[in-house]
Amino acid sequence: MTQRLPFRVGPGEFHTDEARLAEAVRRYHEGKGLIGGDPKRRPHRPPLPPEPAPAFRLFGSSAEHLERLEAFLAAAPLEVEIGSGGGEFILDWAARHPERHFLAFEVKWKAMRRIVERAQRLGLTNLWVSDDDARYDLPRLLWPASVEVFHILFPDPWWKPKHQPRRIFVPPFLDVLAILLKPGGVLRVATDVPGYADYIRDLVENHPDFQTHNPALAARFASAAATARQAFCDEIDRPYAYFYFQKSPTAGLPAPIRMKIACADQRRPKETKIDDGPFGLCWSYGLCWSGRSSRHDPSDQPRTLDAIYKAEIPSPAPPTPMKMTMRRQDEELMNDPSSSIE
Ligand SMILES: C[S@@+](CC[C@H](N)C(=O)[O-])C[C@H]1O[C@@H](n2cnc3c(N)ncnc32)[C@H](O)[C@@H]1O
């Protein structure tokens, strides 16, 4: 039996505070809106299930464990869920698709731990989970064009204006999803918040890399289990919508990202392992670094995408890795564990 999460319907009217949205976008590269704040400083998180259990934190898991994760991510077609809740969907979906690999993010560590325990009871070997904020980890973990499907099911609407920077669907993160998806890959979204549905559809359909919602793609996911929120909506007869946005099969990677990858390849010292693999290059919207060690360097400086776009391509030598990372000082959000759904 799965355990239901406590849900409420919410206030009904979905508003976007344009000024706060603009600030969230402008300060996205600083980590504005990250749940729990700077992941390097997230306090009060109890230890993860002991390694090698398939759970990780970018700050906290051992290098060996992250290498296992890196190998896992590269070994099979990959699907990612953001905001798994109790894991009702992803556990069932992973069990149905043993030939695929799955990565699930759920910032609530108790829920994340339950997913790990259930996965272990089910004997699943194709699912890893994290209680990191997915927005922080994804551009640091995954190569561009490496994901077949993103599942974002009933994302928190974060009603309060001061919490709106936590919303998943903001332009910079959609750019990240677009870059991570393979051409032809699918962004699968569900929501029962009508205003959020309109907002998401408008945002994605106006993105140059995505095609318009294609209901025909639903057939591919017809056997997917309902999430807890979906079951709650069914129970109270609350309507909800599923959207299927395909990344254009002809969409390429943005030129600056291609250049970054090429540069990192050229600059990578052949004799060391440190810059190999997905951790070797972070190309995210606001940040860019190369070198796995930079994840632990507190002196790192953020750089905006704008700066990356304008930056000259560095010459292959000398092979000094750029060290950049995210700074996050918003103590208010860091200490507020409340969920916007309530
Ligand atoms: C409304 S719940 C929906 C849970 C589940 N998908 C369902 O439909 O029952 C949204 C979930 O997303 C998680 N979440 C929100 N933002 C997240 C983020 N940036 N990274 C990882 N999880 C996140 C929340 O903790 C919450 O459990």
The ligand as a Tripos MOL2 file, in Angstrom:
@<TRIPOS>MOLECULE
LIG
   27    29     1     0     0
SMALL
NO_CHARGES

@<TRIPOS>ATOM
      1 C1          2.8210   18.8310   -5.2380 C.3       1 LIG1
      2 S1          4.0430   17.6710   -4.9090 S.3       1 LIG1
      3 C2          3.6800   16.4200   -6.1240 C.3       1 LIG1
      4 C3          4.3400   15.1260   -5.7990 C.3       1 LIG1
      5 C4          4.0680   14.0350   -6.8280 C.3       1 LIG1
      6 N1          4.6610   14.3410   -8.1040 N.3       1 LIG1
      7 C5          2.5900   13.8240   -6.9800 C.2       1 LIG1
      8 O1          2.0530   14.1720   -8.0360 O.co2     1 LIG1
      9 O2          1.9890   13.3100   -6.0270 O.co2     1 LIG1
     10 C6          5.5190   18.3900   -5.5680 C.3       1 LIG1
     11 C7          6.7610   17.7230   -5.0170 C.3       1 LIG1
     12 O3          7.8950   18.2680   -5.6650 O.3       1 LIG1
     13 C8          8.9330   18.4120   -4.7080 C.3       1 LIG1
     14 N2          9.8050   19.4600   -5.2610 N.ar      1 LIG1
     15 C9          9.4610   20.7490   -5.4660 C.ar      1 LIG1
     16 N3         10.4780   21.4110   -6.0230 N.ar      1 LIG1
     17 C10        11.4910   20.5240   -6.1830 C.ar      1 LIG1
     18 C11        12.8130   20.6230   -6.6930 C.ar      1 LIG1
     19 N4         13.2800   21.7800   -7.1500 N.pl3     1 LIG1
     20 N5         13.5990   19.5190   -6.7200 N.ar      1 LIG1
     21 C12        13.1160   18.3520   -6.2260 C.ar      1 LIG1
     22 N6         11.8740   18.1970   -5.7250 N.ar      1 LIG1
     23 C13        11.0690   19.2710   -5.6960 C.ar      1 LIG1
     24 C14         8.2030   18.7880   -3.4420 C.3       1 LIG1
     25 O4          8.9330   18.4770   -2.2850 O.3       1 LIG1
     26 C15         6.9350   17.9670   -3.5360 C.3       1 LIG1
     27 O5          7.0590   16.7180   -2.8950 O.3       1 LIG1
@<TRIPOS>BOND
     1     1     2 1
     2     2     3 1
     3     2    10 1
     4     3     4 1
     5     4     5 1
     6     5     6 1
     7     5     7 1
     8     7     8 2
     9     7     9 1
    10    10    11 1
    11    11    12 1
    12    11    26 1
    13    12    13 1
    14    13    14 1
    15    13    24 1
    16    14    15 ar
    17    14    23 ar
    18    15    16 ar
    19    16    17 ar
    20    17    18 ar
    21    17    23 ar
    22    18    19 1
    23    18    20 ar
    24    20    21 ar
    25    21    22 ar
    26    22    23 ar
    27    24    25 1
    28    24    26 1
    29    26    27 1
@<TRIPOS>SUBSTRUCTURE
     1 LIG1         1 GROUP 0 **** ****
